[in-house]
Amino acid sequence: MIALMPYTHRERVRFGDLDAMRHLNNVVFLRYFETARIGYLRELSPAHDPANPEADRSGLIFA
């Protein structure tokens, strides 16, 4: 079993991420989650960089 450590990712909400009623777009929410996932993986395993195709080829799946 892998022991998971707490991780916090701060993301700026940009004007373009909001609609006219200042609600966050659903697609943007998923982009925030993906950005946090990549940041977490970089902290967990610095050799693994999901944004770099030349990096370590092992991967993790979040379900």
N, CA, C and O atoms as a CHARMM CRD file, in Angstrom:
* protein
*
  252
    1    1 MET  N      0.84200  -1.17700   0.00000 PROA 1      0.00000
    2    1 MET  CA     0.00000   0.00000   0.00000 PROA 1      0.00000
    3    1 MET  C      0.89000   1.24500   0.00000 PROA 1      0.00000
    4    1 MET  O      1.87600   1.31100   0.73400 PROA 1      0.00000
    5    2 ILE  N      0.54200   2.20800  -0.81200 PROA 2      0.00000
    6    2 ILE  CA     1.29600   3.45300  -0.90000 PROA 2      0.00000
    7    2 ILE  C      0.73500   4.44500   0.10800 PROA 2      0.00000
    8    2 ILE  O     -0.47400   4.67100   0.16600 PROA 2      0.00000
    9    3 ALA  N      1.62900   5.03700   0.90600 PROA 3      0.00000
   10    3 ALA  CA     1.19400   6.06700   1.86000 PROA 3      0.00000
   11    3 ALA  C      1.11300   7.39900   1.12200 PROA 3      0.00000
   12    3 ALA  O      2.11500   7.88100   0.59400 PROA 3      0.00000
   13    4 LEU  N     -0.06100   7.98600   1.08600 PROA 4      0.00000
   14    4 LEU  CA    -0.24500   9.25300   0.39400 PROA 4      0.00000
   15    4 LEU  C     -0.03900  10.41400   1.35500 PROA 4      0.00000
   16    4 LEU  O     -0.52600  10.40100   2.48600 PROA 4      0.00000
   17    5 MET  N      0.68600  11.40900   0.88500 PROA 5      0.00000
   18    5 MET  CA     0.90600  12.58900   1.70100 PROA 5      0.00000
   19    5 MET  C     -0.04500  13.69300   1.24900 PROA 5      0.00000
   20    5 MET  O     -0.43500  13.73700   0.08200 PROA 5      0.00000
   21    6 PRO  N     -0.42000  14.58200   2.16300 PROA 6      0.00000
   22    6 PRO  CA    -1.30500  15.68500   1.77200 PROA 6      0.00000
   23    6 PRO  C     -0.60300  16.58000   0.74200 PROA 6      0.00000
   24    6 PRO  O      0.60800  16.79200   0.81500 PROA 6      0.00000
   25    7 TYR  N     -1.35900  17.08600  -0.19000 PROA 7      0.00000
   26    7 TYR  CA    -0.80700  17.95400  -1.21500 PROA 7      0.00000
   27    7 TYR  C     -1.77500  19.10600  -1.44900 PROA 7      0.00000
   28    7 TYR  O     -2.98300  18.89400  -1.55300 PROA 7      0.00000
   29    8 THR  N     -1.25400  20.30800  -1.53100 PROA 8      0.00000
   30    8 THR  CA    -2.06600  21.48900  -1.79800 PROA 8      0.00000
   31    8 THR  C     -1.55000  22.16900  -3.04800 PROA 8      0.00000
   32    8 THR  O     -0.35000  22.40300  -3.19300 PROA 8      0.00000
   33    9 HSD  N     -2.44900  22.47900  -3.93500 PROA 9      0.00000
   34    9 HSD  CA    -2.09300  23.17900  -5.17200 PROA 9      0.00000
   35    9 HSD  C     -2.92400  24.45300  -5.24800 PROA 9      0.00000
   36    9 HSD  O     -4.15000  24.40700  -5.14800 PROA 9      0.00000
   37   10 ARG  N     -2.26500  25.57500  -5.42100 PROA 10     0.00000
   38   10 ARG  CA    -2.97700  26.85300  -5.54900 PROA 10     0.00000
   39   10 ARG  C     -3.04700  27.23700  -7.01900 PROA 10     0.00000
   40   10 ARG  O     -2.04300  27.20100  -7.73000 PROA 10     0.00000
   41   11 GLU  N     -4.22300  27.60000  -7.45900 PROA 11     0.00000
   42   11 GLU  CA    -4.44500  27.97600  -8.85500 PROA 11     0.00000
   43   11 GLU  C     -5.18500  29.31000  -8.89400 PROA 11     0.00000
   44   11 GLU  O     -6.14200  29.52400  -8.15200 PROA 11     0.00000
   45   12 ARG  N     -4.73300  30.18900  -9.75900 PROA 12     0.00000
   46   12 ARG  CA    -5.40900  31.47800  -9.92700 PROA 12     0.00000
   47   12 ARG  C     -6.62100  31.32500 -10.82300 PROA 12     0.00000
   48   12 ARG  O     -6.54200  30.69400 -11.87700 PROA 12     0.00000
   49   13 VAL  N     -7.73400  31.89400 -10.41600 PROA 13     0.00000
   50   13 VAL  CA    -8.92500  31.92000 -11.26100 PROA 13     0.00000
   51   13 VAL  C     -8.78800  33.13700 -12.16500 PROA 13     0.00000
   52   13 VAL  O     -8.69800  34.26900 -11.69000 PROA 13     0.00000
   53   14 ARG  N     -8.77200  32.89500 -13.46400 PROA 14     0.00000
   54   14 ARG  CA    -8.61000  33.97400 -14.43600 PROA 14     0.00000
   55   14 ARG  C     -9.97500  34.45800 -14.91800 PROA 14     0.00000
   56   14 ARG  O    -10.96300  33.72700 -14.85500 PROA 14     0.00000
   57   15 PHE  N    -10.01400  35.68800 -15.39500 PROA 15     0.00000
   58   15 PHE  CA   -11.26300  36.26500 -15.87300 PROA 15     0.00000
   59   15 PHE  C    -11.89000  35.39300 -16.95800 PROA 15     0.00000
   60   15 PHE  O    -13.10700  35.20900 -16.96900 PROA 15     0.00000
   61   16 GLY  N    -11.08600  34.85900 -17.86400 PROA 16     0.00000
   62   16 GLY  CA   -11.59900  34.03700 -18.95600 PROA 16     0.00000
   63   16 GLY  C    -12.14200  32.68700 -18.50500 PROA 16     0.00000
   64   16 GLY  O    -12.79600  31.99800 -19.28800 PROA 16     0.00000
   65   17 ASP  N    -11.88400  32.29300 -17.25200 PROA 17     0.00000
   66   17 ASP  CA   -12.38100  31.01900 -16.72900 PROA 17     0.00000
   67   17 ASP  C    -13.83400  31.11900 -16.25600 PROA 17     0.00000
   68   17 ASP  O    -14.45700  30.10900 -15.93000 PROA 17     0.00000
   69   18 LEU  N    -14.36200  32.33200 -16.22300 PROA 18     0.00000
   70   18 LEU  CA   -15.69700  32.57000 -15.68900 PROA 18     0.00000
   71   18 LEU  C    -16.67600  32.92700 -16.79800 PROA 18     0.00000
   72   18 LEU  O    -16.28900  33.45100 -17.84100 PROA 18     0.00000
   73   19 ASP  N    -17.96400  32.63100 -16.55400 PROA 19     0.00000
   74   19 ASP  CA   -18.98600  33.05600 -17.50000 PROA 19     0.00000
   75   19 ASP  C    -19.52000  34.42700 -17.07300 PROA 19     0.00000
   76   19 ASP  O    -18.97900  35.04900 -16.15800 PROA 19     0.00000
   77   20 ALA  N    -20.57900  34.89500 -17.73600 PROA 20     0.00000
   78   20 ALA  CA   -21.12800  36.22200 -17.45200 PROA 20     0.00000
   79   20 ALA  C    -21.66300  36.33900 -16.03000 PROA 20     0.00000
   80   20 ALA  O    -21.71500  37.43800 -15.47900 PROA 20     0.00000
   81   21 MET  N    -22.06000  35.22300 -15.43100 PROA 21     0.00000
   82   21 MET  CA   -22.59000  35.25000 -14.05400 PROA 21     0.00000
   83   21 MET  C    -21.49400  34.98700 -13.02100 PROA 21     0.00000
   84   21 MET  O    -21.77800  34.79700 -11.83900 PROA 21     0.00000
   85   22 ARG  N    -20.23900  34.97800 -13.47900 PROA 22     0.00000
   86   22 ARG  CA   -19.06900  34.74400 -12.63700 PROA 22     0.00000
   87   22 ARG  C    -19.04900  33.33000 -12.04300 PROA 22     0.00000
   88   22 ARG  O    -18.56900  33.11900 -10.92900 PROA 22     0.00000
   89   23 HSD  N    -19.57500  32.37600 -12.79800 PROA 23     0.00000
   90   23 HSD  CA   -19.50500  30.96300 -12.42300 PROA 23     0.00000
   91   23 HSD  C    -18.33200  30.33500 -13.15300 PROA 23     0.00000
   92   23 HSD  O    -18.05100  30.67600 -14.30200 PROA 23     0.00000
   93   24 LEU  N    -17.64800  29.41800 -12.48600 PROA 24     0.00000
   94   24 LEU  CA   -16.51000  28.73500 -13.08900 PROA 24     0.00000
   95   24 LEU  C    -16.99700  27.72900 -14.12300 PROA 24     0.00000
   96   24 LEU  O    -17.89400  26.93300 -13.84600 PROA 24     0.00000
   97   25 ASN  N    -16.41500  27.76300 -15.29500 PROA 25     0.00000
   98   25 ASN  CA   -16.77000  26.84600 -16.37300 PROA 25     0.00000
   99   25 ASN  C    -16.39300  25.42000 -15.97600 PROA 25     0.00000
  100   25 ASN  O    -15.34300  25.20600 -15.37000 PROA 25     0.00000
  101   26 ASN  N    -17.24200  24.43700 -16.31000 PROA 26     0.00000
  102   26 ASN  CA   -16.99100  23.03500 -15.95100 PROA 26     0.00000
  103   26 ASN  C    -15.71000  22.49300 -16.56300 PROA 26     0.00000
  104   26 ASN  O    -15.00100  21.71800 -15.92200 PROA 26     0.00000
  105   27 VAL  N    -15.40600  22.88300 -17.77500 PROA 27     0.00000
  106   27 VAL  CA   -14.18800  22.40900 -18.42900 PROA 27     0.00000
  107   27 VAL  C    -12.95300  22.95900 -17.72500 PROA 27     0.00000
  108   27 VAL  O    -11.94400  22.26400 -17.60700 PROA 27     0.00000
  109   28 VAL  N    -13.02600  24.19600 -17.26200 PROA 28     0.00000
  110   28 VAL  CA   -11.90200  24.81800 -16.55500 PROA 28     0.00000
  111   28 VAL  C    -11.63000  24.06900 -15.25100 PROA 28     0.00000
  112   28 VAL  O    -10.47300  23.89800 -14.86800 PROA 28     0.00000
  113   29 PHE  N    -12.66600  23.62800 -14.57700 PROA 29     0.00000
  114   29 PHE  CA   -12.50100  22.85400 -13.35000 PROA 29     0.00000
  115   29 PHE  C    -11.64100  21.61800 -13.61200 PROA 29     0.00000
  116   29 PHE  O    -10.75800  21.29000 -12.81900 PROA 29     0.00000
  117   30 LEU  N    -11.90200  20.93600 -14.72600 PROA 30     0.00000
  118   30 LEU  CA   -11.11000  19.75300 -15.06300 PROA 30     0.00000
  119   30 LEU  C     -9.66400  20.12200 -15.38500 PROA 30     0.00000
  120   30 LEU  O     -8.75000  19.36600 -15.05600 PROA 30     0.00000
  121   31 ARG  N     -9.44400  21.26700 -16.01900 PROA 31     0.00000
  122   31 ARG  CA    -8.08100  21.72700 -16.28900 PROA 31     0.00000
  123   31 ARG  C     -7.34800  22.01800 -14.98800 PROA 31     0.00000
  124   31 ARG  O     -6.16000  21.71700 -14.87100 PROA 31     0.00000
  125   32 TYR  N     -8.03300  22.59800 -14.00900 PROA 32     0.00000
  126   32 TYR  CA    -7.42400  22.84200 -12.69300 PROA 32     0.00000
  127   32 TYR  C     -7.01600  21.51600 -12.05100 PROA 32     0.00000
  128   32 TYR  O     -5.92600  21.40800 -11.49000 PROA 32     0.00000
  129   33 PHE  N     -7.88400  20.51200 -12.13200 PROA 33     0.00000
  130   33 PHE  CA    -7.58200  19.21200 -11.55900 PROA 33     0.00000
  131   33 PHE  C     -6.35600  18.59700 -12.23200 PROA 33     0.00000
  132   33 PHE  O     -5.49900  18.02000 -11.56200 PROA 33     0.00000
  133   34 GLU  N     -6.27500  18.72300 -13.55900 PROA 34     0.00000
  134   34 GLU  CA    -5.14200  18.16900 -14.29800 PROA 34     0.00000
  135   34 GLU  C     -3.83900  18.88400 -13.92800 PROA 34     0.00000
  136   34 GLU  O     -2.79700  18.24200 -13.79700 PROA 34     0.00000
  137   35 THR  N     -3.89100  20.19400 -13.76000 PROA 35     0.00000
  138   35 THR  CA    -2.71200  20.95400 -13.35300 PROA 35     0.00000
  139   35 THR  C     -2.24800  20.53000 -11.97100 PROA 35     0.00000
  140   35 THR  O     -1.04800  20.39700 -11.73000 PROA 35     0.00000
  141   36 ALA  N     -3.18800  20.31700 -11.06600 PROA 36     0.00000
  142   36 ALA  CA    -2.84600  19.85700  -9.71200 PROA 36     0.00000
  143   36 ALA  C     -2.26500  18.44600  -9.75100 PROA 36     0.00000
  144   36 ALA  O     -1.33500  18.13900  -9.00500 PROA 36     0.00000
  145   37 ARG  N     -2.80600  17.59000 -10.61200 PROA 37     0.00000
  146   37 ARG  CA    -2.30500  16.21600 -10.72600 PROA 37     0.00000
  147   37 ARG  C     -0.85000  16.20300 -11.19400 PROA 37     0.00000
  148   37 ARG  O     -0.02700  15.46500 -10.65300 PROA 37     0.00000
  149   38 ILE  N     -0.53900  17.01400 -12.19200 PROA 38     0.00000
  150   38 ILE  CA     0.83000  17.07100 -12.70200 PROA 38     0.00000
  151   38 ILE  C      1.76800  17.63000 -11.63200 PROA 38     0.00000
  152   38 ILE  O      2.88000  17.12700 -11.46700 PROA 38     0.00000
  153   39 GLY  N      1.33800  18.65900 -10.90600 PROA 39     0.00000
  154   39 GLY  CA     2.15500  19.20500  -9.83000 PROA 39     0.00000
  155   39 GLY  C      2.40600  18.18700  -8.73200 PROA 39     0.00000
  156   39 GLY  O      3.50900  18.10800  -8.18900 PROA 39     0.00000
  157   40 TYR  N      1.38400  17.40900  -8.40600 PROA 40     0.00000
  158   40 TYR  CA     1.52600  16.37000  -7.38200 PROA 40     0.00000
  159   40 TYR  C      2.51000  15.29900  -7.82900 PROA 40     0.00000
  160   40 TYR  O      3.36200  14.87400  -7.04800 PROA 40     0.00000
  161   41 LEU  N      2.40200  14.86200  -9.07500 PROA 41     0.00000
  162   41 LEU  CA     3.31500  13.83700  -9.58700 PROA 41     0.00000
  163   41 LEU  C      4.75500  14.34700  -9.62400 PROA 41     0.00000
  164   41 LEU  O      5.68900  13.59400  -9.34600 PROA 41     0.00000
  165   42 ARG  N      4.93600  15.62000  -9.96600 PROA 42     0.00000
  166   42 ARG  CA     6.28800  16.19600  -9.97200 PROA 42     0.00000
  167   42 ARG  C      6.87800  16.22000  -8.57100 PROA 42     0.00000
  168   42 ARG  O      8.07700  16.00600  -8.39500 PROA 42     0.00000
  169   43 GLU  N      6.03700  16.48100  -7.57100 PROA 43     0.00000
  170   43 GLU  CA     6.52800  16.48500  -6.19100 PROA 43     0.00000
  171   43 GLU  C      6.77500  15.07200  -5.69400 PROA 43     0.00000
  172   43 GLU  O      7.74800  14.82500  -4.98100 PROA 43     0.00000
  173   44 LEU  N      5.90300  14.14200  -6.06400 PROA 44     0.00000
  174   44 LEU  CA     6.01200  12.75800  -5.62200 PROA 44     0.00000
  175   44 LEU  C      7.22400  12.06400  -6.24100 PROA 44     0.00000
  176   44 LEU  O      7.93800  11.32600  -5.56300 PROA 44     0.00000
  177   45 SER  N      7.44800  12.30300  -7.52300 PROA 45     0.00000
  178   45 SER  CA     8.54300  11.67900  -8.24400 PROA 45     0.00000
  179   45 SER  C      9.13700  12.68600  -9.21900 PROA 45     0.00000
  180   45 SER  O      8.64800  12.80500 -10.34200 PROA 45     0.00000
  181   46 PRO  N     10.17700  13.41500  -8.82100 PROA 46     0.00000
  182   46 PRO  CA    10.74300  14.44600  -9.69700 PROA 46     0.00000
  183   46 PRO  C     11.22800  13.91600 -11.05000 PROA 46     0.00000
  184   46 PRO  O     11.24800  14.66800 -12.02400 PROA 46     0.00000
  185   47 ALA  N     11.61700  12.64300 -11.13200 PROA 47     0.00000
  186   47 ALA  CA    12.07500  12.07800 -12.40200 PROA 47     0.00000
  187   47 ALA  C     10.91600  11.87900 -13.37600 PROA 47     0.00000
  188   47 ALA  O     11.12700  11.82400 -14.58800 PROA 47     0.00000
  189   48 HSD  N      9.69700  11.77000 -12.85600 PROA 48     0.00000
  190   48 HSD  CA     8.52000  11.56100 -13.69300 PROA 48     0.00000
  191   48 HSD  C      7.89400  12.92100 -14.01100 PROA 48     0.00000
  192   48 HSD  O      7.46400  13.63300 -13.10400 PROA 48     0.00000
  193   49 ASP  N      7.84300  13.27700 -15.27400 PROA 49     0.00000
  194   49 ASP  CA     7.25300  14.54800 -15.69400 PROA 49     0.00000
  195   49 ASP  C      6.20700  14.25900 -16.76400 PROA 49     0.00000
  196   49 ASP  O      6.56400  14.03300 -17.92100 PROA 49     0.00000
  197   50 PRO  N      4.91300  14.26100 -16.40400 PROA 50     0.00000
  198   50 PRO  CA     3.87400  13.93000 -17.38100 PROA 50     0.00000
  199   50 PRO  C      3.83400  14.89000 -18.56900 PROA 50     0.00000
  200   50 PRO  O      3.33400  14.52200 -19.63200 PROA 50     0.00000
  201   51 ALA  N      4.34100  16.09600 -18.41500 PROA 51     0.00000
  202   51 ALA  CA     4.31500  17.07300 -19.49900 PROA 51     0.00000
  203   51 ALA  C      5.49300  16.90700 -20.45400 PROA 51     0.00000
  204   51 ALA  O      5.52600  17.54800 -21.50500 PROA 51     0.00000
  205   52 ASN  N      6.45900  16.05800 -20.10700 PROA 52     0.00000
  206   52 ASN  CA     7.64500  15.86000 -20.93600 PROA 52     0.00000
  207   52 ASN  C      7.63600  14.44000 -21.50000 PROA 52     0.00000
  208   52 ASN  O      7.79100  13.48200 -20.74400 PROA 52     0.00000
  209   53 PRO  N      7.45700  14.28500 -22.82300 PROA 53     0.00000
  210   53 PRO  CA     7.39500  12.93500 -23.40100 PROA 53     0.00000
  211   53 PRO  C      8.71700  12.16300 -23.30500 PROA 53     0.00000
  212   53 PRO  O      8.72300  10.93900 -23.44000 PROA 53     0.00000
  213   54 GLU  N      9.82000  12.85100 -23.07700 PROA 54     0.00000
  214   54 GLU  CA    11.12300  12.18900 -22.97600 PROA 54     0.00000
  215   54 GLU  C     11.43900  11.73300 -21.54900 PROA 54     0.00000
  216   54 GLU  O     12.47100  11.10200 -21.32000 PROA 54     0.00000
  217   55 ALA  N     10.57900  12.03900 -20.60700 PROA 55     0.00000
  218   55 ALA  CA    10.80900  11.70000 -19.20500 PROA 55     0.00000
  219   55 ALA  C     10.53300  10.21900 -18.94400 PROA 55     0.00000
  220   55 ALA  O     10.23400   9.46200 -19.86700 PROA 55     0.00000
  221   56 ASP  N     10.63500   9.82400 -17.69900 PROA 56     0.00000
  222   56 ASP  CA    10.37600   8.44800 -17.26900 PROA 56     0.00000
  223   56 ASP  C      9.03300   7.97200 -17.82500 PROA 56     0.00000
  224   56 ASP  O      8.04500   8.70200 -17.74800 PROA 56     0.00000
  225   57 ARG  N      8.98300   6.77500 -18.37700 PROA 57     0.00000
  226   57 ARG  CA     7.77900   6.25900 -19.03500 PROA 57     0.00000
  227   57 ARG  C      6.78400   5.59400 -18.09800 PROA 57     0.00000
  228   57 ARG  O      5.69100   5.23600 -18.53800 PROA 57     0.00000
  229   58 SER  N      7.11400   5.41400 -16.83000 PROA 58     0.00000
  230   58 SER  CA     6.15400   4.82000 -15.91300 PROA 58     0.00000
  231   58 SER  C      5.06200   5.84300 -15.63600 PROA 58     0.00000
  232   58 SER  O      5.29600   7.04700 -15.74400 PROA 58     0.00000
  233   59 GLY  N      3.88000   5.37800 -15.28100 PROA 59     0.00000
  234   59 GLY  CA     2.77500   6.30100 -15.06700 PROA 59     0.00000
  235   59 GLY  C      1.89000   5.88700 -13.92100 PROA 59     0.00000
  236   59 GLY  O      1.95300   4.76100 -13.42700 PROA 59     0.00000
  237   60 LEU  N      1.07100   6.81800 -13.51500 PROA 60     0.00000
  238   60 LEU  CA     0.07300   6.59100 -12.46100 PROA 60     0.00000
  239   60 LEU  C     -1.29500   6.89400 -13.01900 PROA 60     0.00000
  240   60 LEU  O     -1.44600   7.72200 -13.91700 PROA 60     0.00000
  241   61 ILE  N     -2.29800   6.21300 -12.47900 PROA 61     0.00000
  242   61 ILE  CA    -3.66700   6.45500 -12.89100 PROA 61     0.00000
  243   61 ILE  C     -4.47400   6.85700 -11.65300 PROA 61     0.00000
  244   61 ILE  O     -4.48700   6.15300 -10.64300 PROA 61     0.00000
  245   62 PHE  N     -5.13500   7.98600 -11.75700 PROA 62     0.00000
  246   62 PHE  CA    -6.04000   8.40400 -10.68800 PROA 62     0.00000
  247   62 PHE  C     -7.44400   8.02500 -11.11200 PROA 62     0.00000
  248   62 PHE  O     -7.87000   8.32700 -12.22700 PROA 62     0.00000
  249   63 ALA  N     -8.15800   7.36400 -10.22100 PROA 63     0.00000
  250   63 ALA  CA    -9.52400   6.97200 -10.55100 PROA 63     0.00000
  251   63 ALA  C    -10.48600   7.57300  -9.54500 PROA 63     0.00000
  252   63 ALA  O    -11.69500   7.36300  -9.64400 PROA 63     0.00000
